[in-house]
Amino acid sequence: MRQSPLRRALVPVVTATLLLAPSPALAASPPPFRDPALPLATRIDDLLSRLTADEKISLLHQYQPAIPRLGIGVFKTGTEALHGVAWSTDYDNNGAVVKADGTVFPQAIGLASTWDPALVKQVGTAVGQEARGFNARNPTLWGLNLWAPVVNLLRDPRWGRNEEGYSEDPLLTGELATAYGHGIQGDDPRYLQAAPTLKHYLAYNNEVSRDTSNSSVPPKILHDYDEQAFKIPLEAGAANAVMPSYNLVNGRPNTVSPDLGGLLRKWAPQDIAVVSDAGAPSNLVNSEKYYATKAEADAAAIKAGLDSFTDNDTNGSITVTAVKEALAKGLLTMADVETADRHLLSLRFRLGEFDPPGRNPYAKITPAVIGSPEHRALARETADEQMVLLRNNGNALPLDAAKTKKVAVVGPLSDTLYEDWYSGAMQYRVTPAQGIAERLGSAGTVASSEGVDRIALKDLATGRYLTAPATPGKVTAGGTVAGTAESFDVFDWGAGKNTLRAAANGRYLSYSGGALVNDAEQPTGWFVQQQLKLDAQPDGSYVLEYAGNEVTEPWFGPNRYAVVGADGVLTISSPDAAHATKFGREVLGSGVSAAVDAARGADTAVVVVGSMPFINGREANDRTSTELAPAQRALIEAVRKANPHTVVVVENSYPTTGWDTLDVPGIVWTSHAGQETGHAVADVLFGDVNPSGRLTQTWYASDAGLPSILDYDIAKTGLTYQYYRGKPLYPFGYGLSYTTFRHGAVRASRTGATVEVSVDVTNTGDRAGTDVVQLYSKNSGVQRLRDFTRVTLAPHETRTVRFSVPVKELASWDVSRDRSVVAAGVYEFSVGHNAADLSAPQPVFVPGERALPRDLNRPTAAQNFDDYAGTTLTDTSKTSGTSVAAVAGSWVAYENAALAGPARFTASVSTVEGARITVRLGSPTGRILGTAAVPPTGDRYAYTRVTAPLATTTGRQDVYLTFDGPLNLATFSLR
């Protein structure tokens, strides 16, 4: 066992002392790794020197076992904490999910809609405190390495995990992640309150085939867009770990990306750990088939920079066995293992685990902090601030409390709050109906209806009704009349997905190993087994189809449809509708009629619609549409017809289409904002809080123009405000107020290495309010958010808002130089209310690097093209490098190349089948300079050097390489 220099130096001194004067007190002196006066690196070295090889290897798994002989306890990476401490896998119960009963704040997309880093930091602080509280309650269950925040950019509104992220913009995302991370960490200069982990590196924004899909991202988008969301919080020291995502980027699984041990640690000012996503190391062998054996895969991951293996649930023996095999075969060295251990131990030391009691101020936090009154108040404040006023025609809002005494609160989300996959268990729930009733007090009344149909389902073959027991149990066809036990409320979430709630006990029908039982408090779980479809048949009957998420799994089996058995029990036991039980659908109570009755005669009708977080897209399931569910749209239209003063509250987690054709005067958006949602709805509707939330994504007019969710080149697809050229339904940064703000003339100039921008902001209304002032720049046609600030103004108050933008932050990736460059030229700066409502641009000349013609005389990385068609990007080798993956008919272009009569084309290329590369000028069909034949190399990773003579040409030219077959091109030159 290798000893550290410190330990070697200490051994003779300690021995001599013991020989001279044996002392029990001296014998009991703590080892150096427990001495907080020593440097961190020294302490880690000492601890490592005391560990056996087996102990060192054991630390690589998510569940690090105890080492009793050194007094070291268990340690686990990973407690979910996106908007409050959420859940943890139970160390004592073989991986069972245990939900935290702490404070549930608004979803991450809601936190971001505040555009308020200071408030988000407060939320992070509260989450870190509660993590300490849960850790004090059960340290083996609730670890202090928190898996939050998610900083993946929200480039596509159909992503199932949209609610977990912050924004489509890297600056806004980075600033909010920095705030949340710093809050979690706490402000102590030495100790961490808890250790935040950035998820999920990199270019991960789809759930379909997420473990095998390749995000092909050109260098400019990769460096200027996707990486920035991670770089900003890492450089700010706001994260202590990073989790790679499941997907591949440019052909290589992120679990073995060289960035793990390279860029990420280069950005971070302090040591960070890299922890895998659940099961990702095994994916390298199984679904991805990137490596043949687990020993090879785990060795490659460790060498790439992965430190902690979240694999095989609580069973660390599989990882240990693979690492030992890798060591035996020379795929790894013990030094590689120790490097990973150092990163993980650094985390544990900074959490104060090895320090004497009383040294770490956060160790004093007790479970009493969980759900404290201060945190409840913060949850309400945050829920208030994240609400976005989307429409306010004719000043429909705020409601006049003096004149509004009777309010109809209707809709499927009017009197319920839903938890999402990464939510904790709410200690209490204030629904919109409850919040409005509380606001009205005894002077007003609330008429409430969920606006859903109550139905009975009659087995047409027997005439008996489906019946649900009062206590959770199997649904049977036994009722002869449609009473309470035979009644079910049908919630329509769009795309044909329904949930059925039994009137007998208020529980949702759920699939349970064949039978349907009424046992679920809300749709939930990994497979969401409460999803059902009522499929209309040509003869007017209905069949009940099970639509849980696992029906897409190959192991699920063929049966999807419900059958009433001879014993009367309803089971999912038919593969098709033809052999399913046919039901008559009897409407016992019309949801629309009930909502209209409530709305008619009310002073105001509030329709609360939106999404069910477990059904309308979530982890493992992307959305197929962003449209509002048709049943909800019909409900809004009917209520609006019955009551002209109808306002809509949209409670969901992603941009929703269809609002442009709905004739309602007022629309307010909120995320699923946690336990205080109802209070926040009432606060904003009645004007106790002037809304100041702003959208963090572009809301597109429809799904029609959206590209494939697997296409990550936002410049090509025209996604996000940076590249979208159409008219959005609501632009990035949009949000109204109950007052109005005027921005004066923008003043912009450069002072040394900084661009200074100022603008006078005036509250032109009669109500105090907060404006979110946004600064954008434009250069080479690309618009970017450069800064933002919230400014609160009294009526008619004017204040000067100043921004300072370091010139270095104007840098963008230059593919011709293969690095980030501040290009010399004119940058236009605008201040606005959102990305589409901006002041006149103010030009500022910024000195920098001048544009130069491409030099193709030297070897050029093929991935550094200016344009392309039909190609993707792939891995040059399994450890490093990116190549262009071409197919027949595809091409790449390199613009403004300075040619001086090149004589020969040379390329490094691989191909299994053989192909040709043709060098052209001006276009993919332009003048041919030469053609190189590429013989089969036998393996995609086996590269060969090919050459071809070229016709003479000179001057500035756009060079195109066209391909007539599949090949991978790493580098080329023309000389």
N, C-alpha and C positions, 0 to 999 in steps of 0.2 A: 504494500500500500504506500503510495507516494505521500510524503509528509511535506507540509508547508515549511518555508524557511523559519517562520515564527515558532512553529512547534519544535523544530530541531534546536532552535536557540534556547527555548524554555526548558527543555528536558534536563540538561545538566545542571542548570541553576536550581530547579525544583528538587532534583535528586540530592544535591549537596545539602540543601536546607533540611530536607527530611532526615538525612543522616546525622546532621548536627543536633537537631532538636525536633524529634518527632512530635507532631501536634495534631490532635483531632481537628482543631479549627482549621489548620493549614490544609489538612487532607480534604476537608470539605469545601475548600475554596472553589468558586465556580470556574469552569474552563474559560479560556479567552473568548470563545464565541458568545458567551453570555455577558461579556464586559462591554457596556455601552460607551465606555470611554475610548475604545479602540476604533480605528477606521473600519468602515463597513467591509471593504475588500479583505482586510485582515481577518475579520470575524468569520466571513464566509470561507476563507481558506482554512481556517482552523476547524470549522465544523466539517468541511469536506474531508479533511485529513483524518477525522475520527470515524468516518463512515466506511463500512465494508463495500465491496463492489456490488453485492446484492442490494444493499441499502441505497446506494447511489442510483442504481437502475430503477428501483421501486419508486423513486421520486418522479419519474417521467410520466406516470399515469395520473389522470385527473384526481383519483383518490389516493393521495400519498399516505401510506400507512404510518402508524406510530412507531417510534424507535424508543422503546421503554428504557433501555440501558443508558440513554442520554437524556431521558426525561423529555423527549420530544413527542408531541401529540400528533393526531391525524390532521391533515390539511387537505382541503378540497378546493379546486378551482371551479368557479361557476355558480353564482346565484343570480337569477334573472332579476333585473331591476330597471326596466325601461321607463316606467312611470310610477315608481313605487316598488318596494320589494315584492316580487311576484311569486315565484315558486322555486323549489329546489328538489333535486332528486334525493330521495331519502337514503342516506348511507346505511341506515339500519334495516331497511325494508326492500332491499334488492332493486333499487331504482325507482320506487314509486314516487309519483309527483305529489308534493305537499305544498299547498298554497299558503302564502303568508296572509295573515289577517291584519295588515297594517293600513296605512293611509294610501288610498288609490287616487293618484293625481290624473289629470287629463292625459290622453294618449300622447305619444311623442309628437305626432303631427299637430296636436293641439298646443303642446308646449311651444313648438316652433312658431305657431300662428300668433303668438304674443310679440314676436320680434323684440323680445326683452331679455337679453343675456343676464342682467342682474337678477330678474325674477327666476329665470331658469336655474341660476346658480343657487338661489335659496331652495328651490325644489331639490336640486342635487344634494345640498347639505342635509335636508330633511331625510332624504332617501339613505344617505350614508349613515346618519344617526340611527335610523330604524334598522339598517343592516347590522349595526353594532348591537342594537337591542335584541334582535333575533339571534345573533351570535352568542350573546350572553345567555339567552334562553336555552339554546342547543347548539354548541359549537361544531358538532359533527354534522349537523344537518344544514346549518346556515353559515356558509363560508363568507369570507370578507373580500374575495375576488369577485367583483360584480361584473356580469356580462351586459354592459351597457356603457355608452349609448350606441345605437345603430346609426352609422353615418353614410350608409349607401345612399347615393343620390337618386331622387325620385323622378327619373327621366320619363317614366311611362306610368300613367295613372292606373293601368290594369294590373300592376304588380300586386300580388296577393298580400305582401307585407308592407304595403304603403304606409299603414298607420304606425309602423315601427320607426320610420325615418323622419327626417326634419324637412327636407326641402329639395327642390330640383337644382338649387344653386350651391356651388361649393363654398363660397364665402359665408353665406348665411348658415349653412350646415356646420361649417368649421367653427364659427363663432359660438353657436349654440352648444355644440359638442364640447367646446372648451369650457364654457360656463358650467354645464352639467357635470363634466369631469372634475373641474376644480371644486365644485360643491361637494361631490362625493368624497374627494380626497381630504377635505378640510383644510384649514389654514395653518396648521402647525408646521414649523419649518423642518422638523425631523420626522414626525410620525404621520402615517396615513390613517385617516378615519376608516376608509375602505379604498379598494383599488379598482378603478374603472377599466373596462376592456372595450376597445373600439371594435365594432362588428360592421361588416364582414368584408375583409380585404380580398378581392377587389372586383369592381365592375360586375356586381351581382344585383340583378334587378328582374329576375324571372324565377318562377317556381317550376314551370314545365321542364322536366329533364334536368333539374338544377345541378345534379351531381355529374352529369355527362355533357352538358351543353358548353359550347365554346363561345366566350364573349370575344369576338374579333374587334379589337379596338385600335384604330390607327394611333400612332405615337402622339400626335397633337392632342387628340381627345383624351388619351390615356394620361398624359402629363398635365395638361391644362385643366382637365375636368375631373376625372375619376380619382386621381391621386390626391388632389388638393383637399378633399374633404377629410382625408386622413392626415395629411401633412400639417394642416393648420393646428389641430389640437395636439398632435405629437410634438411639434416644435414649441408649443406653449407649455409643455410639460403636464398636460391635462389628462394623460392616460398612462397607465402602468402596464398595460398588456394590449395585445391585438389578436383578434381571431381571424384566420383566413376563411374565406368562403368555400363552399363546395365546388363551385364551377371551375372551368378552365378559363384562363385568359391567354389569348393568342396561342392556343394549343397545349398549354401546360397547366396541370391542376394547381390551384392556389396553395394547396397543402404542401407543395414542394417548390413554391416560387422562390427564386433567389432573393427576392425583395425582403423575405422574412428576416434573413440575417444581414441584409444589405441596407436598402433604402430606409426601412422602418427604423432600424437602430441608428442610422445616420441622422435621421430627423430628430429623434428623441434626445433631449439633453441629459436624461438619466436612463439607467438600465430599464429595459422593458422585458416582459415575458411574452411568448407567443404560444397561444393555446388553440388547439384544434377545435373545429366544430364537431358535434356529436357524430361519431362513426366515420368521419372523413378519412382518417388514416386507413381504415379497412376498404374504403371506396377505391383507393389507389390500386388495390388488387382485384376487387370484386367488380363493381359496375364500370369503373374507368379502365380497368385492365392495363394500367400504365406500367405496373411492375408485376413480375411473375409470382413473387413470394412476399409474404408479410415482412420477412427479415430485410429484403431489399427495399421495400417501401418505407419501413420505419427508419432504416438507416438513411435513406435519401431525405426523408423529412427532417431528421435531426441535423444532417449536414446542411440542409437548406436554411435551418434556423428555427424549426419547431421545437418547443421545449416540453409541452404538456400534451399528452394523448388523451383526448376525450373519446374513449373507444371501449366497446364491450361493457357498457354501463359501469357497475362497480367492480367488475372483474379485471384487475390489473395484471393477472398472470399471463394473459395472451400477449400483451405488450412486452412484459418482462421476458417471456420466452423468445419472442422475435428479436428483441435487442440483444439477448445473449447469443443467439444464433448469428446475428450480424457481427458481433464482436469476434466470435470464433472463426468466422469466415473472412475476417479482415475488412469487412465493409464499413466498420466503425472502429474507433479507438476509444479507450476509456476517457481520453482527454475530450472527445466529442461529447460524451455523456456528462462529464463534469462541467463543460461549458453550458449545457442546457440546465443542469442543476444550479449553477450560479445564478442564472436569470430567475429561476423559481425561488431560490433561497433569498435573493435580494428582495423579492416581494414580501416574503414572510418576515424578514428582519425589519423592513420599513413599516410593517403592520404592528410591530412591537412584540411579536410573539416570544422572542428570546431575551427580553429585557426584564429587569426586576420589577415587581409590582410597584405601582405608584409613579413610574417614570412616564408611561404613556397616558396622556390625558384622556384619550378616547376609550381606554379600558374601563373607565369609570361609568360609561354609559350603561344603563340598565334597561330591561324590557319596558319600564315605565314610559319611555319615550315613544313607544309604538302607538300611533293614533292619538298623540297628545292634542290638547286643545289648540296649541300653536300650529300644529301641522294641519289640523282640520281647517283652521282659518286660512292657512296658506293654500290649501286645496281649493277653497272657495274663491280666493283672490285670483288664483291661476285660471280656474274655470271661467271666471268673469272676463279676464283679459284676453283669453284665447278666442272668444266668440267674434265672428266676422259678420258685419252687416252687408249683405249682398245687394239688397234692393230696398228702397224706401220711397216709393212713388206717393206723391201727395202727402208726405210726412205722416204716413200711416203709423209710424213708430216715432217716439215711444208712446205707449198707451197712457192716456190721461187717467190717473188714478181716481181723480174726483168724479169722472164721468163713467168709468169702467167698473161696474159693480157685478155684472154677470158675464162670465167668460166660459166659453166652451173650449175645453182642451181635449182634442181628439187625435186619433192616429195610433198606429201600431207601437210607437215608442212614447206615447203620451204618459203612460203610468208604469213604466218599467225602466230599469237600467241594466245594461248588459256588460258583463266582463268579457275581455278578449283573452286570447291565448296567453299573452304576457302580462295579464293583470293579476294583482293580488285579489284576495277575497275582501269585498267591501264590508267594513264594520257596520255601516248603515247606508241607506240609499235615499236620497231625496230626488224623486222623479219630477218631471216638468209639471205634472198636475198637482203634486204636493207643494212644489215651490210656489206656484201661482196661487194656490189656495192659501198658503201661509202669508203671501204678500197681500192678498185681499183682506185677510182677517175676517172678523165677524161681520164686517160691513158688506161683504160681497159673497158670491156663490160661484162654484165651479161645477159645470156639467161636463162629465167625462165619458168618453167612449173610445175604445181602441179601434173602432172602425173596421172590425174583421167579422166575417160571417161565423155564426154558430150553426153547426150542421149536425145531422145524424146520418150514418151510413148504414143502409139496410142491405143485408145479403139477399139479393133478388131470388136466389134459389130456395131459401128457407123462410124468407119474410122476417128474419130476426135481425135486430140492430147490434152493431158493435157496442160493447159495454166495457167500461173501464171501472175497476174497483176503487173504493175510496182510499184504500191504502195501496201503495205501489205494487203492481202485480201484472199478470198477463191480461191482455185484452182478449175478450171472447165475443162470439156472436150469440148472445143469450137474451137480449131484451126484446120484449114484445111490444113495448111502446117507447117512444122517444122521450125519456125522462132525463134527469140530470146526469145519471150514469152513462147515458147514451149520447151525450152532447159533447161536441168537440169544437174548439175555436180554431179557425184556419188562418194562419199567417202566411201571406204570399210574399216571398222575398225576391220575386223575379226569376227569370230563367227557368221557370217551372218548379222552382224549389219551394216547398211548403213545410211548415211545422204544424203539428196538431197538438193542441193543449186540451187535456181532459178536464171537463168542467167538474168532474167528481172530486178531484184533488188539486187542480191547478198545475199538474205536472205534464211535461211533454212526452209524447210517445217516442219510444226509443227502441232500436233493434238490440236484441240481447240473445245472441247465439241462435237465432232462428225466430223466436217469438218476439212480438212487440209488447212492450210493457210501458206503463205510464209512471216513469220514475225520475225524469230529468227536470231539475229546477229551471234550467235554460239549455238551449242547444250548446253543446260543449264537447270537449275531448278531441283527440288527434284525428279521429275519423268522422266526427260529428254525426253520430248515428241517429240523430233526430230528423234528418232530412228525408222528406217523403215527397212523392208527386201523386197528385190525383189526375190520372190520365183519362180524358174523355174518350169513349169508344163510339164507333159509328152508329151503334144502336141506341145511343143516349145514356148508356150506363157508364160507370167509372170503375177503373181498377186502381189499386193502391201499389205504387212502385217505390221500392226502397232506393234512396239516392245518396247514401253515406259515402264519404270520400274513398273508402276502401274498395268500392265496386270496381275501381280502375286497377286494383292490384291483381296480378295474375293468380294469386293464391285464393282469392275470395270465392271463386266458384261461379257457376252460371245462374244461380237463382237470384232473382231481383223482385219478384212480384208476390203479393200477399194472397194467401189461400186460407180459408176457414176450414179447419180439419174436422174430421168426424167427431172429435171431442169438443168442437166449438172454439178451439184456441186458434188465434190468428197468427200465422207464421209466414215468414218469407221463404217460400218453398217452390216457386214456379219459375222456370227460366224465361217465360214469355207471357204476354198479356192474354193470349188465347186460352191458357190453362189456369189463369188466375180467377179468383172469385170476383164476380161482377156485383157492384153495389149501386144502389140508388142514392143519390146525393140530395138529401132533404134539407132545405134551408129553414132552420128554426128561428133565426133572427138575422136580418140583413145588417151587416156592418155599416154600409154606406147609409142606410136609412136611419140607423141609430145615431150616427155622427151628424147627419143632417138635422135630425130632431133636436139634438143638443145645440147645434149651431143656430138654428132658427130662433130668433128672438133674443139671442145673446148680444151684448154690446160689442163683443169681439170674439172671433173664432180663431183659435190657435191650433194649427194642424202640425203634429210632430211626426215626421217621417224620416226615413233614412235606411241604414243598413243593420244587418245582424252580423256582428264581427266574426262569428264562426262560419257563416254561410256565404256572405257576399265577398269572398276572397279572404285569404289568410295564409299563414305559412303552409306550404305544400300545394296551394291552390290559387292560381291567378284568376282574375275576373275575365269573363268572356265579353262583358259589356260594362260600360259605366253609366248606362241609362237608369233613371229612376224606375223602380218596379212599376209596371203598368197599373197594378191594383192601387198603388199609392197615388199615382197620378190621377186615376179616376176618382179617388177619395177627395183629393184636393179640389178638383173641378166641381164635384157635387157640393162640397161645403162652401166653396166660393160662390156658387150660384145661389145657395140658400142664404148666405150672409156676405154682403159686399165688403164688409170690414174683416177680411180673412188674412191672417199672416201665417207664414210657414216657418217652422223651425226644422232645419235639416241636420240630423244627427248621424254623421257617418265619418269615414276615415280616408276619403279619397275624392277627387273631383268627380262630380256627377253631371251628366248631360241632360238636356231637355227643358231647362228652366226658361229658355228664351221664348218658348211657346206657351208658357203657363201664365195666365192672367191673374196674378195675385199682386197686391201692392207692396207687401213687405216680405222679405226672405232673410232669415238669419241662419248662418251655418255654425255648427259646433262639432267638435270631435266627440267621441264617446268620452266624456270628460270626468268620469269617475263619480265618487259618492256625492259630490256637490253640484252635479249637473243641473238639477231642478232649481236650486237657488240661483245659479248663474243665469238660467233662462229667464227667470222672473226678474232678476236684477237688470238685465239688459232690456227686456220687453217693456218694463215700466220706467226705464230711464234712470234708475238708481245708479246704474253704471253706464257711462257713455261708451259704446263699443269702440275698441281701438285695434282689434285683431286684423291681421292682413294675411291674405292667401300666400302660401309658400310654394305653390305650383300653378302652372298655367292650366286653366279649365278650358279644354277644347270644346268646340261647338257640338261635336259628335264623335263617335268612334270611327266614322267612315274613312277619315284620312290618316288614321294611325297606322304605322308600319308594323311589321312583325315585331313581337315583343323580344325576339332574340337578336334583333339588329341594334348594336350598341353604338353605331356611328351617328351621333345626334346631328352632326353637320350634314350628313347625307340625307338623313330621314327628316330633318327639320323639326326636331323635338326640342322642348324647353324654350323659354323666352329668348335665349341666345340665338336660336336659329329658326324659330317658327316665323313664317312670313304671312300666315293667314290672320284672320280676325278672330281672336279667342272669344269665348263666351265671357270669361273673366280673366284678365291678365295676371301674371305673376305680380305679387305685391298689392293686389287690389283689396280694398275694404273701405266702407263708408263710415261716417260718424253722424251724430245728431247735431253737429255743428259743421261749419265749412272752414277750409283753410286756403289761404292764398299764398303762393310762393312768389316773391319778388324776383327781380333780375338776378341772375346767377353771376357771380364774380369768380373768375378762375385765373390763376397764374402759377408759375413755377418759381419756387424759392430754393435754390440749390438742388438738393436731392429729394425735394418734396413738392407735390402739387397741392396748392392751397385753394379750397373752394368754399365760398360762403354764400348764404342766401338768407333773406329776411322772410320769416314765416309769420303770418298774421292769422289769428282766429277771427274770422269775419262774422261769426254768429253771436248768438246771445247766450250761449251755454259753454261752460268750460269743457275742454276736450283735449285729447292727445292725438297728435299727428305722427305718423311714422314717415320721416323724411328720408328719401332714398336717393343715393348718388350713383349714377351710372356713367360709364365711359364707353366710347366706341372708337375702334381702330380697325382698319381693314374690314369694315362691315360687321364686326362682331360686337354685340353689346354685352356689357358685364356689370353686375352690381359691384361697386367698389367700397361702399360704406353705407351705413344707415344709423339713424338715431331716433329715439322717441322724444318728443317735446310736448310738454303739457302746458297749455296756455289758457288764461282766463279770457272771458269774452272781450274781443277787440284788442287783445294784447298782441304785440309784435316782439319777436325775439330773433336775433341773428344766430343762425346755425352754421357752424364751421366744421369743415372736414379737412383732414390732412392725409394725403395718399403718398406714401413713399414711392419714388420713381421705380425702385426695384420691384415693386408689386405689380407694375405694368408689364412685366416680362411675360412672354408666351413662348411656346415651343417652336423652334425653327427647325424644320425637318432637313433643310439643306446643311445646317451646322450640327445637327443632332444634339442640340442643347437648348436650354432656355435663354432667351435673348430679349433685352429691352430694345426694340426697334426704334431707330431715330425717325421722328415724324410728328405729325399733328394728331393729337388725341382730343376728342370732343367730350366734354363733360356736361352732363345734364342732371338736374335735380327734379324729382317728380313724386307724384302720389303712388305711382306703380310703373311697371316697365313699359306701359303703353301711353301713359299720360305724363309727358316730360316737358321741361322747359326748353327754350331754344338752346341748342348746344353751344358751348363756349370752347373755342379752340385753344389748345395749349401746345406749343412746340416742346417736345421732349428730346433732348440729345440722347443718342444711343448708338447702336451699331447700324451702319448703313446696309441696305440690301445689296447682296453680291450675287453674281451669276453662280449657278451650280458648277462645281468642279467634278465632273464625272471621270476625269483622268485618274483619280485615286479610287481605291475600292470604296464603293458606296453600299451601305446597308439597304437592301431592296425594300425593307419596310418603310423607308423614308420617302415615300412617293408623295406627289401633290394631288393625284387623282387616281381613280381606279374603277374598274367594273368587273364583277364576277369573281374577284379574288377575295381570299380571306387571309388571316395571319395565323401562323402556326409556330410550333417550337422547332428551333434548329437542332437542339439536342435536349435531353431530358433534364439537363442542369442549367443551361443558359442559352440565350440567343433567340431571335425571332426571325422567321422567314416569311416570304410571300408564298401562299399556297395557291397555285394557279390551276385552272381547268381549261378545257378547250374553249376558245372564244373569249377568254378573259384578257385583261390588259392592265398595265400600270403606267403612270405618266410622271416624268421628272421635268418640271418646267424651267425655262430660262437657263438652260445649260450653255456654257461657253465652250463651243467646239472649235478645235483647230486642226481639222483634218485627221480625226482619229483613224488609226489603221486597223485596230483589232478590238473585238468585243471579247471580254473574259468574264466568266461567271463561276460561282460556286453553287452547285445545284445537285439535287437528288431527285430521282424518279424511279418508280417501280416498273412502269410500263415503257418508258421512253417517250420523248416529246421534242418539240422544237421551240426555240425562242427567236422571234423576229424583231429586229431593231428598226423602228420607223421614226419619221419626223412629222410633227404637226398634228397628227391625229392617229387613231388606231388603224386607219386605212391609208395613211400617208405614205410618202416615199420610203422605200425599203433601202436601208443601208447595208443590211446583211442578216443572215440567218444562221443560228447555231443549232446543230443537232445534239440532243442530250441522250446518250445511250442509257439503257436501264442500269441502275446502280445496285439493284437487289434489295435495298432497304431504304425506307424513307429517311433514316438517320445517316445513311452512307452517302456523303457528298463527294462529288467529283468536280474537277476543274475542266470547263469546256471553253473553247475559243472559236472565233470565226472572224474572217477578214471583213472589213467595212469599206464601203465607198467613201471617198473623200468628201468632207463638207466642213464649212467654217461658219462662225458667227453664233449669235444667240438663237438657240433652237429649243423647242419642246420635244423631248425624246420620249417615245412610247415603246414599251416592250409588250409584244403580243405573244400569246401562247396557243399552241394547237393541241395540247394535251395536259394531263395532270403532272405537275412537278412542284418542287419546293425550291425557291430561289433565295439564297442567303445574302450574297453580295455580288456585285458586278462592277466593271469599269469599262470605259471607252478610251483607249489610248493607242 
